[in-house]
Amino acid sequence: MPKDIVGRGWSFPIAINPQGGLSLTDENSEIVQAIRIILMTAPGQRVMRPTFGCRLHELVFAPNNVATATLAQRYVEEALKMWEPRINVV
């Protein structure tokens, strides 16, 4: 993937680098961190973007069965397709 699409961003969690500035991520680690943020955010948590996130939190106390696993897969696929255009969800 071209670097201009992947980009750079603040590290998550936000950290200070040895020079005293904000730590930045690059290339693939930026995408990994973006995916982590999407999956760890429940819809409604962000006031200015209420639909951002993944519905995985709804399954925390669901039974451990095939139906729940199927729902989890669907929720992850939907969230990543919606919020992370730099990846292909397969």
Backbone as a chain_set.jsonl record, in Angstrom:
{"seq": "MPKDIVGRGWSFPIAINPQGGLSLTDENSEIVQAIRIILMTAPGQRVMRPTFGCRLHELVFAPNNVATATLAQRYVEEALKMWEPRINVV", "coords": {"N": [[0.842, -1.172, 0.0], [0.592, 2.253, -0.82], [2.577, 4.749, 0.843], [1.465, 7.295, 1.189], [-1.21, 6.852, 1.51], [-1.383, 5.254, 3.773], [-0.141, 6.768, 5.856], [0.739, 8.757, 8.807], [0.488, 9.048, 12.37], [-0.538, 10.031, 15.719], [0.761, 8.074, 18.373], [-0.94, 5.399, 20.042], [-1.629, 4.241, 23.213], [-1.365, 7.826, 23.75], [1.917, 9.058, 23.834], [5.1, 10.316, 25.014], [7.967, 11.149, 23.156], [11.597, 10.559, 23.133], [12.674, 13.085, 22.574], [10.925, 14.833, 23.683], [8.602, 15.42, 22.365], [5.412, 14.462, 20.869], [4.912, 10.985, 20.45], [4.956, 9.372, 17.35], [3.303, 7.199, 15.05], [4.053, 4.977, 12.341], [3.464, 3.883, 9.004], [2.436, 0.547, 8.864], [1.945, 0.149, 11.62], [0.352, 2.272, 12.295], [-2.085, 1.606, 11.103], [-2.706, -0.756, 12.493], [-3.06, 0.278, 15.082], [-5.237, 1.97, 14.585], [-7.229, 0.1, 13.944], [-7.43, -1.216, 16.399], [-8.428, 0.889, 17.993], [-10.94, 1.305, 16.792], [-12.211, -1.192, 17.292], [-12.241, -1.228, 20.068], [-13.901, 0.808, 20.805], [-17.135, 1.584, 21.709], [-20.171, 2.092, 19.904], [-21.594, 5.295, 20.273], [-19.963, 6.196, 22.296], [-18.339, 8.3, 21.498], [-18.985, 11.602, 21.439], [-19.173, 13.519, 19.337], [-19.181, 11.884, 17.168], [-21.244, 9.722, 17.018], [-21.828, 7.218, 15.846], [-19.457, 5.946, 15.495], [-17.25, 3.19, 15.954], [-17.408, -0.215, 17.233], [-19.725, -2.864, 17.609], [-19.042, -4.912, 19.342], [-19.01, -4.823, 22.14], [-21.572, -5.352, 22.933], [-21.72, -8.055, 23.118], [-20.455, -9.051, 25.333], [-21.502, -10.447, 27.6], [-22.824, -12.464, 26.35], [-23.865, -15.806, 25.399], [-21.354, -18.328, 24.901], [-21.262, -19.388, 21.981], [-21.963, -20.648, 18.633], [-23.664, -18.83, 17.353], [-23.134, -16.407, 18.681], [-20.427, -16.101, 18.032], [-20.648, -15.789, 15.27], [-22.088, -13.39, 15.148], [-20.177, -11.687, 16.336], [-18.136, -11.77, 14.424], [-19.481, -10.587, 12.262], [-20.022, -8.007, 13.334], [-17.407, -6.999, 13.636], [-16.474, -7.034, 10.959], [-18.326, -5.226, 9.769], [-17.758, -2.826, 11.167], [-15.043, -2.373, 10.542], [-15.125, -2.16, 7.747], [-16.627, 0.146, 7.534], [-15.16, 2.149, 8.961], [-12.382, 1.984, 8.501], [-10.833, 2.608, 5.809], [-8.395, 1.964, 4.687], [-7.808, -0.698, 4.634], [-8.489, -4.047, 3.435], [-11.184, -5.993, 4.139], [-11.51, -9.363, 4.679]], "CA": [[0.0, 0.0, 0.0], [1.413, 3.456, -0.855], [2.722, 5.402, 2.141], [0.605, 8.469, 1.309], [-2.522, 6.391, 1.96], [-1.252, 4.741, 5.137], [0.051, 7.955, 6.67], [1.327, 8.727, 10.145], [-0.409, 9.622, 13.364], [-0.113, 9.921, 17.117], [0.713, 6.71, 18.894], [-2.024, 5.155, 20.993], [-1.986, 5.494, 23.87], [-0.478, 8.959, 23.498], [3.166, 8.944, 24.591], [6.121, 11.321, 24.742], [9.194, 10.56, 22.619], [12.798, 11.005, 23.856], [12.935, 14.5, 22.332], [9.917, 15.61, 24.397], [7.411, 15.608, 21.538], [4.48, 13.335, 20.829], [5.337, 9.82, 19.671], [4.166, 9.146, 16.151], [3.381, 5.867, 14.46], [4.254, 5.046, 10.905], [3.08, 2.782, 8.143], [1.479, -0.467, 9.297], [1.556, 0.278, 13.029], [-0.754, 3.236, 12.312], [-3.307, 0.866, 10.781], [-2.976, -1.66, 13.621], [-3.607, 1.082, 16.173], [-6.561, 2.431, 14.179], [-8.137, -1.044, 14.096], [-7.616, -1.409, 17.839], [-9.311, 1.957, 18.475], [-12.29, 1.024, 16.287], [-12.787, -2.354, 17.971], [-12.373, -0.966, 21.506], [-14.852, 1.895, 21.013], [-18.542, 1.219, 21.52], [-20.955, 3.175, 19.314], [-22.183, 6.173, 21.277], [-18.938, 6.7, 23.205], [-17.795, 9.567, 20.996], [-20.103, 12.539, 21.357], [-19.252, 14.16, 18.028], [-19.266, 10.847, 16.136], [-21.933, 8.688, 17.796], [-21.892, 5.905, 15.206], [-18.104, 5.391, 15.406], [-16.926, 2.08, 16.843], [-17.803, -1.586, 16.916], [-20.75, -3.347, 18.539], [-18.564, -6.077, 20.096], [-19.327, -4.682, 23.561], [-22.901, -5.927, 23.169], [-21.606, -9.51, 23.237], [-19.606, -9.398, 26.483], [-22.146, -11.449, 28.45], [-23.587, -13.384, 25.505], [-23.387, -17.189, 25.501], [-20.224, -18.685, 24.046], [-21.751, -20.375, 21.019], [-21.748, -20.316, 17.226], [-24.424, -17.624, 17.02], [-22.39, -15.26, 19.195], [-19.212, -15.977, 17.216], [-21.065, -15.255, 13.975], [-22.386, -11.975, 15.367], [-18.91, -10.989, 16.575], [-17.476, -11.635, 13.123], [-20.234, -9.604, 11.483], [-19.803, -6.681, 13.915], [-16.039, -6.574, 13.311], [-16.43, -6.747, 9.523], [-19.083, -4.001, 9.51], [-17.047, -1.67, 11.713], [-13.809, -2.121, 9.797], [-15.496, -1.674, 6.412], [-17.141, 1.507, 7.673], [-14.26, 3.132, 9.568], [-10.957, 1.869, 8.132], [-10.785, 2.397, 4.361], [-7.049, 1.592, 4.23], [-7.639, -2.15, 4.642], [-9.505, -4.885, 2.8], [-11.689, -6.984, 5.082], [-11.832, -10.608, 3.972]], "C": [[0.89, 1.24, 0.0], [1.428, 4.176, 0.496], [1.806, 6.61, 2.288], [-0.812, 8.091, 1.733], [-2.452, 5.937, 3.414], [-1.073, 5.887, 6.109], [0.75, 7.716, 7.991], [0.322, 9.339, 11.1], [0.17, 9.506, 14.751], [-0.165, 8.465, 17.53], [-0.452, 6.594, 19.872], [-1.609, 4.032, 21.919], [-0.94, 6.57, 23.601], [0.734, 8.859, 24.415], [4.116, 10.058, 24.169], [7.374, 10.617, 24.221], [10.413, 11.107, 23.369], [13.128, 12.489, 23.663], [11.92, 15.409, 23.026], [8.663, 15.9, 23.592], [6.494, 14.398, 21.615], [5.052, 12.21, 19.98], [4.387, 9.639, 18.5], [4.333, 7.708, 15.69], [3.636, 6.031, 12.971], [3.783, 3.755, 10.252], [2.087, 1.822, 8.788], [1.072, -0.348, 10.753], [0.43, 1.295, 13.185], [-2.08, 2.514, 12.051], [-3.681, -0.075, 11.919], [-3.599, -0.884, 14.773], [-5.001, 1.597, 15.834], [-7.595, 1.315, 14.328], [-8.44, -1.275, 15.569], [-8.579, -0.358, 18.407], [-10.75, 1.693, 18.041], [-12.939, -0.098, 17.088], [-13.014, -2.111, 19.458], [-13.385, 0.133, 21.82], [-16.266, 1.396, 20.741], [-19.27, 2.378, 20.845], [-21.654, 3.977, 20.412], [-21.167, 6.749, 22.243], [-18.398, 8.052, 22.768], [-18.948, 10.516, 20.701], [-20.261, 13.118, 19.951], [-19.325, 13.157, 16.867], [-19.943, 9.629, 16.76], [-22.005, 7.311, 17.146], [-20.521, 5.241, 15.093], [-17.937, 4.238, 16.381], [-17.461, 0.755, 16.337], [-18.757, -2.09, 17.996], [-20.319, -4.565, 19.351], [-18.941, -6.021, 21.57], [-20.692, -5.277, 23.911], [-22.831, -7.426, 23.454], [-20.827, -9.962, 24.468], [-20.222, -10.512, 27.325], [-23.023, -12.418, 27.656], [-23.043, -14.804, 25.671], [-22.246, -17.451, 24.516], [-20.667, -19.798, 23.103], [-21.533, -19.869, 19.592], [-22.473, -19.029, 16.844], [-23.686, -16.369, 17.477], [-21.117, -15.036, 18.381], [-19.53, -15.38, 15.85], [-21.386, -13.773, 14.081], [-21.11, -11.163, 15.56], [-18.182, -10.757, 15.253], [-18.167, -10.57, 12.282], [-20.001, -8.189, 12.0], [-18.418, -6.144, 13.566], [-15.943, -6.198, 11.835], [-17.14, -5.44, 9.198], [-18.312, -2.768, 9.965], [-15.797, -1.35, 10.9], [-14.095, -1.639, 8.375], [-15.937, -0.215, 6.471], [-16.05, 2.511, 8.036], [-12.796, 3.02, 9.18], [-10.824, 1.555, 6.644], [-9.423, 1.939, 3.84], [-6.82, 0.089, 4.199], [-8.746, -2.812, 3.83], [-9.91, -5.944, 3.806], [-12.079, -8.217, 4.291], [-12.551, -11.565, 4.887]], "O": [[1.863, 1.282, 0.753], [0.421, 4.208, 1.203], [1.4, 6.93, 3.405], [-1.539, 8.931, 2.263], [-3.363, 6.208, 4.196], [-1.796, 5.964, 7.102], [1.277, 6.636, 8.259], [-0.585, 10.062, 10.687], [1.25, 8.945, 14.936], [-1.033, 7.713, 17.087], [-0.888, 7.587, 20.455], [-1.263, 2.952, 21.442], [0.209, 6.276, 23.27], [0.604, 8.61, 25.614], [3.958, 10.663, 23.108], [7.796, 9.604, 24.779], [10.271, 12.034, 24.167], [13.796, 13.084, 24.509], [12.046, 16.632, 22.961], [7.751, 16.561, 24.088], [6.767, 13.436, 22.334], [5.614, 12.456, 18.913], [3.169, 9.74, 18.647], [5.37, 7.083, 15.913], [3.448, 7.114, 12.416], [3.72, 2.696, 10.875], [1.01, 2.24, 9.215], [-0.052, -0.713, 11.099], [-0.367, 1.19, 14.117], [-3.08, 2.791, 12.713], [-4.856, -0.179, 12.273], [-4.567, -1.346, 15.376], [-5.863, 1.655, 16.71], [-8.711, 1.56, 14.786], [-9.592, -1.504, 15.939], [-9.448, -0.687, 19.214], [-11.676, 1.843, 18.838], [-14.086, 0.026, 17.517], [-13.896, -2.731, 20.051], [-13.694, 0.365, 22.989], [-16.551, 0.853, 19.673], [-19.015, 3.535, 21.177], [-22.225, 3.416, 21.347], [-21.478, 7.707, 22.95], [-18.035, 8.868, 23.615], [-19.776, 10.26, 19.826], [-21.377, 13.195, 19.437], [-19.512, 13.552, 15.716], [-19.29, 8.615, 17.005], [-22.225, 6.322, 17.845], [-20.425, 4.098, 14.646], [-18.427, 4.3, 17.509], [-17.898, 0.621, 15.194], [-18.595, -1.764, 19.171], [-21.16, -5.195, 19.992], [-19.17, -7.06, 22.188], [-20.933, -5.66, 25.056], [-23.785, -8.002, 23.978], [-20.568, -11.156, 24.623], [-19.514, -11.437, 27.724], [-23.866, -13.109, 28.227], [-21.883, -14.981, 26.044], [-22.191, -16.861, 23.437], [-20.477, -20.982, 23.38], [-20.982, -18.788, 19.384], [-21.937, -18.223, 16.083], [-23.62, -15.381, 16.744], [-20.771, -13.894, 18.077], [-18.77, -14.561, 15.333], [-21.007, -12.987, 13.213], [-20.978, -10.071, 15.007], [-17.671, -9.665, 15.003], [-17.503, -9.743, 11.658], [-19.804, -7.267, 11.209], [-18.272, -4.966, 13.238], [-15.388, -5.152, 11.499], [-16.618, -4.627, 8.434], [-18.222, -1.782, 9.235], [-15.527, -0.186, 10.605], [-13.37, -0.789, 7.857], [-15.651, 0.564, 5.562], [-16.014, 3.608, 7.48], [-12.021, 3.916, 9.517], [-10.715, 0.392, 6.256], [-9.307, 1.564, 2.674], [-5.753, -0.362, 3.782], [-9.794, -2.219, 3.573], [-9.07, -6.711, 4.276], [-12.874, -8.142, 3.354], [-12.905, -12.668, 4.472]]}, "num_chains": 1, "name": "protein.A"}
